[in-house]
Amino acid sequence: MQQHWDDFVHQLENQGRKILASNLNADVPKLKNGNTIWIELPNSTMKKEVEREQSLMMDYLKQNLNNYSITLHITVNEEVAKKFAFTPEEKYEKLREKNPAIDLLRKEFDLDF
């Protein structure tokens, strides 16, 4: 299921539908009860966007998985939004969490936002 999901997202990217592809990449889909694909998104706007386009994706997945009883369940978790960095300062902090040496680089070259 994960491979077909990734293939579909890749097709969207190739078609220039990068926002939808990004929304679908916001979480790793989980298979619940054998027939329910569950994803968790950080906000309701992303959820609405995915819901609006879900029929195309579900048709693709049903056909490729040869399982016509699968469904998509989307939940919104505002806490997930904290994982995303939006401002330059937030992006820098995320990078610094992953690699504290980036702070040394910023100071060495006297870089600012």
TIVO-2410 file (N, C-alpha, C; in nm, 3 decimals):
# residues 113
REC num residu      c1      c2      c3 atome chaine
REC   1      M   0.083  -0.119   0.000     N      A
REC   1      M   0.000   0.000   0.000    CA      A
REC   1      M   0.087   0.125   0.000     C      A
REC   2      Q   0.191   0.125   0.082     N      A
REC   2      Q   0.279   0.241   0.090    CA      A
REC   2      Q   0.346   0.270  -0.044     C      A
REC   3      Q   0.388   0.167  -0.114     N      A
REC   3      Q   0.453   0.186  -0.243    CA      A
REC   3      Q   0.357   0.249  -0.344     C      A
REC   4      H   0.234   0.202  -0.348     N      A
REC   4      H   0.135   0.258  -0.441    CA      A
REC   4      H   0.101   0.402  -0.402     C      A
REC   5      W   0.097   0.430  -0.273     N      A
REC   5      W   0.072   0.567  -0.226    CA      A
REC   5      W   0.185   0.658  -0.277     C      A
REC   6      D   0.308   0.615  -0.257     N      A
REC   6      D   0.424   0.693  -0.301    CA      A
REC   6      D   0.424   0.711  -0.453     C      A
REC   7      D   0.387   0.606  -0.526     N      A
REC   7      D   0.381   0.616  -0.672    CA      A
REC   7      D   0.277   0.720  -0.715     C      A
REC   8      F   0.162   0.722  -0.647     N      A
REC   8      F   0.058   0.818  -0.681    CA      A
REC   8      F   0.106   0.960  -0.652     C      A
REC   9      V   0.171   0.981  -0.538     N      A
REC   9      V   0.224   1.113  -0.503    CA      A
REC   9      V   0.326   1.156  -0.607     C      A
REC  10      H   0.410   1.064  -0.650     N      A
REC  10      H   0.511   1.095  -0.752    CA      A
REC  10      H   0.444   1.137  -0.884     C      A
REC  11      Q   0.336   1.069  -0.920     N      A
REC  11      Q   0.262   1.107  -1.042    CA      A
REC  11      Q   0.206   1.248  -1.029     C      A
REC  12      L   0.153   1.280  -0.911     N      A
REC  12      L   0.101   1.415  -0.889    CA      A
REC  12      L   0.211   1.520  -0.907     C      A
REC  13      E   0.327   1.493  -0.851     N      A
REC  13      E   0.440   1.586  -0.865    CA      A
REC  13      E   0.477   1.605  -1.011     C      A
REC  14      N   0.480   1.497  -1.087     N      A
REC  14      N   0.513   1.505  -1.230    CA      A
REC  14      N   0.409   1.582  -1.309     C      A
REC  15      Q   0.284   1.581  -1.261     N      A
REC  15      Q   0.177   1.654  -1.327    CA      A
REC  15      Q   0.171   1.800  -1.283     C      A
REC  16      G   0.261   1.839  -1.191     N      A
REC  16      G   0.263   1.976  -1.143    CA      A
REC  16      G   0.166   2.004  -1.029     C      A
REC  17      R   0.109   1.901  -0.972     N      A
REC  17      R   0.013   1.917  -0.862    CA      A
REC  17      R   0.087   1.903  -0.729     C      A
REC  18      K   0.181   1.993  -0.708     N      A
REC  18      K   0.273   1.983  -0.596    CA      A
REC  18      K   0.208   2.008  -0.461     C      A
REC  19      I   0.105   2.091  -0.455     N      A
REC  19      I   0.039   2.117  -0.327    CA      A
REC  19      I  -0.030   1.992  -0.276     C      A
REC  20      L  -0.106   1.927  -0.363     N      A
REC  20      L  -0.173   1.804  -0.323    CA      A
REC  20      L  -0.071   1.696  -0.288     C      A
REC  21      A   0.035   1.686  -0.366     N      A
REC  21      A   0.140   1.588  -0.337    CA      A
REC  21      A   0.203   1.616  -0.201     C      A
REC  22      S   0.228   1.742  -0.173     N      A
REC  22      S   0.285   1.780  -0.044    CA      A
REC  22      S   0.190   1.746   0.071     C      A
REC  23      N   0.061   1.771   0.050     N      A
REC  23      N  -0.038   1.737   0.152    CA      A
REC  23      N  -0.039   1.588   0.180     C      A
REC  24      L  -0.029   1.508   0.076     N      A
REC  24      L  -0.031   1.363   0.093    CA      A
REC  24      L   0.098   1.312   0.156     C      A
REC  25      N   0.205   1.387   0.142     N      A
REC  25      N   0.333   1.349   0.203    CA      A
REC  25      N   0.348   1.399   0.347     C      A
REC  26      A   0.248   1.473   0.396     N      A
REC  26      A   0.256   1.529   0.531    CA      A
REC  26      A   0.255   1.422   0.639     C      A
REC  27      D   0.206   1.305   0.606     N      A
REC  27      D   0.201   1.195   0.702    CA      A
REC  27      D   0.221   1.064   0.628     C      A
REC  28      V   0.271   0.967   0.699     N      A
REC  28      V   0.284   0.833   0.642    CA      A
REC  28      V   0.151   0.762   0.664     C      A
REC  29      P   0.086   0.717   0.557     N      A
REC  29      P  -0.043   0.651   0.574    CA      A
REC  29      P  -0.029   0.519   0.650     C      A
REC  30      K  -0.128   0.492   0.732     N      A
REC  30      K  -0.129   0.369   0.809    CA      A
REC  30      K  -0.252   0.289   0.768     C      A
REC  31      L  -0.237   0.159   0.763     N      A
REC  31      L  -0.348   0.072   0.727    CA      A
REC  31      L  -0.412   0.019   0.854     C      A
REC  32      K  -0.539   0.050   0.872     N      A
REC  32      K  -0.614   0.006   0.990    CA      A
REC  32      K  -0.722  -0.093   0.946     C      A
REC  33      N  -0.736  -0.199   1.020     N      A
REC  33      N  -0.840  -0.300   0.995    CA      A
REC  33      N  -0.835  -0.358   0.854     C      A
REC  34      G  -0.723  -0.350   0.789     N      A
REC  34      G  -0.707  -0.409   0.657    CA      A
REC  34      G  -0.770  -0.335   0.542     C      A
REC  35      N  -0.865  -0.245   0.569     N      A
REC  35      N  -0.935  -0.176   0.460    CA      A
REC  35      N  -0.943  -0.025   0.477     C      A
REC  36      T  -0.889   0.029   0.583     N      A
REC  36      T  -0.896   0.173   0.607    CA      A
REC  36      T  -0.757   0.233   0.605     C      A
REC  37      I  -0.736   0.326   0.516     N      A
REC  37      I  -0.610   0.400   0.510    CA      A
REC  37      I  -0.630   0.525   0.594     C      A
REC  38      W  -0.545   0.543   0.694     N      A
REC  38      W  -0.561   0.653   0.788    CA      A
REC  38      W  -0.442   0.746   0.779     C      A
REC  39      I  -0.469   0.877   0.762     N      A
REC  39      I  -0.363   0.977   0.766    CA      A
REC  39      I  -0.403   1.088   0.862     C      A
REC  40      E  -0.303   1.152   0.917     N      A
REC  40      E  -0.324   1.261   1.012    CA      A
REC  40      E  -0.257   1.386   0.955     C      A
REC  41      L  -0.336   1.491   0.939     N      A
REC  41      L  -0.285   1.615   0.881    CA      A
REC  41      L  -0.285   1.726   0.985     C      A
REC  42      P  -0.199   1.827   0.969     N      A
REC  42      P  -0.186   1.931   1.071    CA      A
REC  42      P  -0.295   2.038   1.071     C      A
REC  43      N  -0.375   2.047   0.965     N      A
REC  43      N  -0.481   2.148   0.967    CA      A
REC  43      N  -0.596   2.108   0.876     C      A
REC  44      S  -0.709   2.175   0.897     N      A
REC  44      S  -0.831   2.139   0.824    CA      A
REC  44      S  -0.825   2.181   0.677     C      A
REC  45      T  -0.744   2.281   0.644     N      A
REC  45      T  -0.730   2.321   0.504    CA      A
REC  45      T  -0.668   2.209   0.423     C      A
REC  46      M  -0.565   2.148   0.477     N      A
REC  46      M  -0.502   2.035   0.408    CA      A
REC  46      M  -0.600   1.919   0.397     C      A
REC  47      K  -0.678   1.896   0.502     N      A
REC  47      K  -0.776   1.789   0.500    CA      A
REC  47      K  -0.878   1.811   0.389     C      A
REC  48      K  -0.929   1.934   0.378     N      A
REC  48      K  -1.028   1.966   0.275    CA      A
REC  48      K  -0.971   1.947   0.135     C      A
REC  49      E  -0.847   1.987   0.117     N      A
REC  49      E  -0.781   1.973  -0.013    CA      A
REC  49      E  -0.769   1.825  -0.052     C      A
REC  50      V  -0.729   1.742   0.042     N      A
REC  50      V  -0.716   1.599   0.014    CA      A
REC  50      V  -0.853   1.537  -0.010     C      A
REC  51      E  -0.951   1.574   0.072     N      A
REC  51      E  -1.087   1.521   0.054    CA      A
REC  51      E  -1.144   1.558  -0.082     C      A
REC  52      R  -1.115   1.678  -0.128     N      A
REC  52      R  -1.166   1.725  -0.257    CA      A
REC  52      R  -1.111   1.639  -0.372     C      A
REC  53      E  -0.990   1.589  -0.356     N      A
REC  53      E  -0.924   1.514  -0.462    CA      A
REC  53      E  -0.914   1.364  -0.433     C      A
REC  54      Q  -0.980   1.318  -0.329     N      A
REC  54      Q  -0.958   1.179  -0.286    CA      A
REC  54      Q  -1.013   1.075  -0.383     C      A
REC  55      S  -1.114   1.109  -0.462     N      A
REC  55      S  -1.172   1.006  -0.550    CA      A
REC  55      S  -1.069   0.957  -0.652     C      A
REC  56      L  -0.991   1.048  -0.708     N      A
REC  56      L  -0.887   1.010  -0.804    CA      A
REC  56      L  -0.783   0.918  -0.738     C      A
REC  57      M  -0.742   0.957  -0.619     N      A
REC  57      M  -0.643   0.877  -0.548    CA      A
REC  57      M  -0.699   0.741  -0.508     C      A
REC  58      M  -0.819   0.740  -0.457     N      A
REC  58      M  -0.878   0.614  -0.412    CA      A
REC  58      M  -0.902   0.520  -0.530     C      A
REC  59      D  -0.943   0.574  -0.644     N      A
REC  59      D  -0.960   0.490  -0.763    CA      A
REC  59      D  -0.826   0.425  -0.800     C      A
REC  60      Y  -0.719   0.505  -0.795     N      A
REC  60      Y  -0.585   0.456  -0.827    CA      A
REC  60      Y  -0.545   0.344  -0.729     C      A
REC  61      L  -0.563   0.370  -0.600     N      A
REC  61      L  -0.523   0.272  -0.500    CA      A
REC  61      L  -0.606   0.146  -0.506     C      A
REC  62      K  -0.736   0.161  -0.523     N      A
REC  62      K  -0.823   0.043  -0.531    CA      A
REC  62      K  -0.784  -0.046  -0.648     C      A
REC  63      Q  -0.758   0.016  -0.760     N      A
REC  63      Q  -0.721  -0.062  -0.879    CA      A
REC  63      Q  -0.585  -0.129  -0.860     C      A
REC  64      N  -0.487  -0.056  -0.812     N      A
REC  64      N  -0.352  -0.111  -0.799    CA      A
REC  64      N  -0.339  -0.211  -0.685     C      A
REC  65      L  -0.420  -0.195  -0.582     N      A
REC  65      L  -0.419  -0.289  -0.470    CA      A
REC  65      L  -0.516  -0.405  -0.491     C      A
REC  66      N  -0.597  -0.391  -0.595     N      A
REC  66      N  -0.701  -0.489  -0.624    CA      A
REC  66      N  -0.788  -0.512  -0.501     C      A
REC  67      N  -0.824  -0.401  -0.437     N      A
REC  67      N  -0.908  -0.404  -0.318    CA      A
REC  67      N  -1.007  -0.287  -0.329     C      A
REC  68      Y  -1.130  -0.317  -0.363     N      A
REC  68      Y  -1.228  -0.212  -0.389    CA      A
REC  68      Y  -1.310  -0.177  -0.266     C      A
REC  69      S  -1.270  -0.227  -0.151     N      A
REC  69      S  -1.342  -0.195  -0.029    CA      A
REC  69      S  -1.261  -0.103   0.064     C      A
REC  70      I  -1.145  -0.054   0.017     N      A
REC  70      I  -1.066   0.034   0.102    CA      A
REC  70      I  -1.130   0.172   0.111     C      A
REC  71      T  -1.108   0.237   0.224     N      A
REC  71      T  -1.158   0.373   0.247    CA      A
REC  71      T  -1.044   0.458   0.300     C      A
REC  72      L  -1.064   0.589   0.296     N      A
REC  72      L  -0.965   0.682   0.347    CA      A
REC  72      L  -1.023   0.754   0.467     C      A
REC  73      H  -0.949   0.756   0.575     N      A
REC  73      H  -0.990   0.826   0.696    CA      A
REC  73      H  -0.885   0.932   0.727     C      A
REC  74      I  -0.928   1.058   0.736     N      A
REC  74      I  -0.836   1.168   0.760    CA      A
REC  74      I  -0.871   1.235   0.891     C      A
REC  75      T  -0.773   1.252   0.977     N      A
REC  75      T  -0.794   1.326   1.101    CA      A
REC  75      T  -0.704   1.449   1.100     C      A
REC  76      V  -0.745   1.548   1.178     N      A
REC  76      V  -0.666   1.671   1.192    CA      A
REC  76      V  -0.610   1.673   1.333     C      A
REC  77      N  -0.481   1.694   1.342     N      A
REC  77      N  -0.414   1.703   1.471    CA      A
REC  77      N  -0.331   1.830   1.470     C      A
REC  78      E  -0.377   1.930   1.542     N      A
REC  78      E  -0.309   2.060   1.544    CA      A
REC  78      E  -0.167   2.048   1.599     C      A
REC  79      E  -0.141   1.949   1.683     N      A
REC  79      E  -0.007   1.931   1.738    CA      A
REC  79      E   0.094   1.895   1.629     C      A
REC  80      V   0.047   1.829   1.524     N      A
REC  80      V   0.135   1.792   1.413    CA      A
REC  80      V   0.188   1.918   1.346     C      A
REC  81      A   0.111   2.025   1.346     N      A
REC  81      A   0.151   2.149   1.281    CA      A
REC  81      A   0.280   2.204   1.340     C      A
REC  82      K   0.309   2.171   1.465     N      A
REC  82      K   0.431   2.220   1.528    CA      A
REC  82      K   0.555   2.161   1.465     C      A
REC  83      K   0.541   2.049   1.394     N      A
REC  83      K   0.655   1.988   1.328    CA      A
REC  83      K   0.696   2.066   1.203     C      A
REC  84      F   0.606   2.149   1.151     N      A
REC  84      F   0.634   2.222   1.029    CA      A
REC  84      F   0.690   2.360   1.063     C      A
REC  85      A   0.790   2.401   0.990     N      A
REC  85      A   0.852   2.532   1.011    CA      A
REC  85      A   0.807   2.624   0.898     C      A
REC  86      F   0.758   2.743   0.936     N      A
REC  86      F   0.705   2.834   0.836    CA      A
REC  86      F   0.790   2.960   0.820     C      A
REC  87      T   0.830   3.022   0.929     N      A
REC  87      T   0.909   3.145   0.920    CA      A
REC  87      T   1.057   3.109   0.909     C      A
REC  88      P   1.139   3.202   0.864     N      A
REC  88      P   1.283   3.173   0.857    CA      A
REC  88      P   1.341   3.135   0.994     C      A
REC  89      E   1.292   3.200   1.100     N      A
REC  89      E   1.341   3.168   1.234    CA      A
REC  89      E   1.305   3.024   1.272     C      A
REC  90      E   1.181   2.984   1.243     N      A
REC  90      E   1.138   2.848   1.273    CA      A
REC  90      E   1.218   2.746   1.193     C      A
REC  91      K   1.244   2.777   1.067     N      A
REC  91      K   1.323   2.688   0.982    CA      A
REC  91      K   1.464   2.672   1.039     C      A
REC  92      Y   1.521   2.785   1.082     N      A
REC  92      Y   1.655   2.781   1.140    CA      A
REC  92      Y   1.657   2.696   1.267     C      A
REC  93      E   1.558   2.714   1.352     N      A
REC  93      E   1.550   2.636   1.477    CA      A
REC  93      E   1.538   2.486   1.448     C      A
REC  94      K   1.458   2.451   1.346     N      A
REC  94      K   1.445   2.310   1.308    CA      A
REC  94      K   1.580   2.255   1.262     C      A
REC  95      L   1.650   2.332   1.181     N      A
REC  95      L   1.782   2.289   1.135    CA      A
REC  95      L   1.879   2.276   1.252     C      A
REC  96      R   1.872   2.371   1.345     N      A
REC  96      R   1.962   2.369   1.460    CA      A
REC  96      R   1.934   2.250   1.551     C      A
REC  97      E   1.806   2.210   1.560     N      A
REC  97      E   1.772   2.091   1.638    CA      A
REC  97      E   1.836   1.967   1.578     C      A
REC  98      K   1.836   1.960   1.445     N      A
REC  98      K   1.892   1.844   1.377    CA      A
REC  98      K   2.045   1.844   1.379     C      A
REC  99      N   2.104   1.965   1.370     N      A
REC  99      N   2.249   1.976   1.365    CA      A
REC  99      N   2.293   2.104   1.436     C      A
REC 100      P   2.330   2.095   1.562     N      A
REC 100      P   2.371   2.214   1.638    CA      A
REC 100      P   2.491   2.287   1.579     C      A
REC 101      A   2.570   2.221   1.497     N      A
REC 101      A   2.687   2.285   1.437    CA      A
REC 101      A   2.649   2.397   1.341     C      A
REC 102      I   2.524   2.399   1.299     N      A
REC 102      I   2.480   2.505   1.207    CA      A
REC 102      I   2.489   2.642   1.276     C      A
REC 103      D   2.478   2.643   1.407     N      A
REC 103      D   2.489   2.769   1.482    CA      A
REC 103      D   2.631   2.824   1.471     C      A
REC 104      L   2.728   2.735   1.476     N      A
REC 104      L   2.867   2.775   1.459    CA      A
REC 104      L   2.889   2.833   1.319     C      A
REC 105      L   2.831   2.771   1.219     N      A
REC 105      L   2.842   2.820   1.082    CA      A
REC 105      L   2.782   2.959   1.068     C      A
REC 106      R   2.664   2.978   1.128     N      A
REC 106      R   2.598   3.109   1.122    CA      A
REC 106      R   2.685   3.216   1.187     C      A
REC 107      K   2.745   3.184   1.302     N      A
REC 107      K   2.829   3.282   1.373    CA      A
REC 107      K   2.959   3.308   1.297     C      A
REC 108      E   3.018   3.202   1.243     N      A
REC 108      E   3.145   3.214   1.172    CA      A
REC 108      E   3.134   3.307   1.051     C      A
REC 109      F   3.024   3.296   0.978     N      A
REC 109      F   3.006   3.380   0.859    CA      A
REC 109      F   2.918   3.501   0.885     C      A
REC 110      D   2.889   3.526   1.010     N      A
REC 110      D   2.808   3.642   1.051    CA      A
REC 110      D   2.679   3.651   0.969     C      A
REC 111      L   2.607   3.537   0.966     N      A
REC 111      L   2.482   3.529   0.889    CA      A
REC 111      L   2.364   3.571   0.975     C      A
REC 112      D   2.266   3.627   0.909     N      A
REC 112      D   2.144   3.670   0.977    CA      A
REC 112      D   2.025   3.629   0.891     C      A
REC 113      F   1.907   3.644   0.945     N      A
REC 113      F   1.784   3.606   0.872    CA      A
REC 113      F   1.746   3.710   0.771     C      A
***
